[in-house]
């Protein structure tokens, strides 16, 4: 089995934190399909910091 994530589906928890964000970016760069998740309060703060288009998509 290949160690490279290209073409694989991966879930990253804590995706807005330091390590989680770095892992998410690396997996995406290596061609993985990534579902990046984090706690709702963290996602809300990130959305507020980066504007309305950066949120979770929920209201």
Residue frames relative to the residue before (quaternion, step in Angstrom):
aa qw qx qy qz dx dy dz
X 1.0000 0.0000 0.0000 0.0000 0.00 0.00 0.00
X 0.4792 -0.6857 0.4794 0.2651 3.55 -0.99 0.88
X 0.4118 -0.7054 0.5228 0.2439 3.56 -1.06 0.76
X 0.5866 0.5817 -0.3693 0.4257 3.61 1.23 -0.31
X 0.4276 -0.7482 0.4536 0.2271 3.59 -0.93 0.86
X 0.3610 0.7562 -0.4931 0.2340 3.63 1.21 -0.05
X 0.8321 0.1873 -0.1699 0.4935 3.53 -0.87 1.03
X 0.5956 0.5590 -0.3679 0.4444 3.61 1.23 -0.05
X 0.3665 -0.6837 0.5821 0.2437 3.52 -1.33 0.39
X 0.0348 -0.8190 0.5698 -0.0570 3.54 -0.75 1.13
X 0.2051 -0.7382 0.6272 0.1400 3.58 -1.12 0.74
X 0.0965 -0.7766 0.6216 0.0345 3.56 -0.87 1.01
X 0.1726 -0.7676 0.6094 0.0988 3.58 -0.73 1.06
X 0.7689 0.2725 -0.2360 0.5280 3.55 -1.09 0.68
X 0.2404 0.8564 -0.4355 0.1387 3.55 1.23 0.56
X 0.6775 0.4722 -0.3137 0.4686 3.61 1.18 -0.23
X 0.5522 0.5982 -0.3957 0.4250 3.58 1.28 -0.03
X 0.7599 -0.4080 0.2626 0.4326 3.56 -1.29 0.12
X 0.7462 0.3735 -0.2230 0.5040 3.59 0.60 -1.11
X 0.6502 0.5304 -0.3194 0.4403 3.58 0.93 -0.89
X 0.6550 0.5061 -0.3061 0.4703 3.57 0.99 -0.84
X 0.6565 0.5059 -0.3084 0.4669 3.58 0.97 -0.83
X 0.6441 0.5115 -0.3158 0.4730 3.58 0.99 -0.84
X 0.6419 0.5302 -0.3179 0.4537 3.57 0.96 -0.90
X 0.6758 0.4947 -0.2943 0.4603 3.58 0.85 -0.96
X 0.6599 0.5075 -0.3111 0.4586 3.60 0.94 -0.84
X 0.6537 0.5090 -0.3162 0.4621 3.58 0.92 -0.86
X 0.6473 0.5085 -0.3177 0.4706 3.57 0.97 -0.84
X 0.6553 0.5158 -0.3043 0.4604 3.59 0.96 -0.88
X 0.7060 0.4478 -0.2525 0.4872 3.56 1.13 -0.68
X 0.6345 -0.6046 0.3064 0.3714 3.59 1.26 0.21
X 0.4555 0.6740 -0.4650 0.3493 3.60 1.19 0.31
X 0.3856 -0.6318 0.6040 0.2956 3.53 -1.33 0.36
X 0.0976 -0.8462 0.5237 -0.0090 3.58 -0.52 1.20
X 0.1558 -0.7093 0.6798 0.1028 3.51 -1.08 0.89
X 0.0969 -0.8162 0.5695 0.0043 3.56 -0.32 1.30
X 0.0119 0.8190 -0.5710 0.0557 3.59 -0.62 1.13
X 0.0182 0.7656 -0.6430 0.0090 3.52 -1.27 0.51
X 0.6886 -0.4563 0.3496 0.4420 3.56 -1.30 0.10
X 0.6104 -0.5930 0.3802 0.3623 3.61 -1.03 0.74
X 0.6555 0.5107 -0.3337 0.4452 3.62 0.94 -0.75
X 0.6365 0.5133 -0.3238 0.4760 3.59 1.07 -0.68
X 0.6464 0.5106 -0.3122 0.4732 3.58 0.98 -0.86
X 0.6370 0.5301 -0.3244 0.4560 3.59 0.97 -0.84
X 0.6672 0.4927 -0.3054 0.4678 3.61 0.89 -0.91
X 0.6435 0.5129 -0.3265 0.4649 3.59 0.98 -0.80
X 0.6464 0.5209 -0.3154 0.4597 3.57 0.99 -0.81
X 0.6563 0.5033 -0.3069 0.4709 3.56 0.99 -0.83
X 0.6765 0.5027 -0.2892 0.4539 3.58 1.02 -0.77
X 0.7913 0.3316 -0.1502 0.4913 3.58 1.06 -0.75
X 0.6375 -0.5480 0.3280 0.4308 3.59 1.22 0.17
X 0.7268 -0.4947 0.2837 0.3829 3.54 -1.29 0.34
X 0.6715 0.5046 -0.3245 0.4349 3.65 1.02 -0.51
X 0.6510 0.5479 -0.3130 0.4219 3.63 1.22 -0.20
X 0.5103 0.6831 -0.4041 0.3310 3.60 1.25 -0.11
X 0.7237 -0.4574 0.3281 0.3992 3.52 -1.37 -0.12
X 0.5393 -0.6160 0.4150 0.3968 3.57 1.21 -0.26
X 0.6533 0.4709 -0.3242 0.4963 3.57 1.24 -0.18
X 0.4127 -0.7109 0.5109 0.2515 3.56 -1.21 0.38
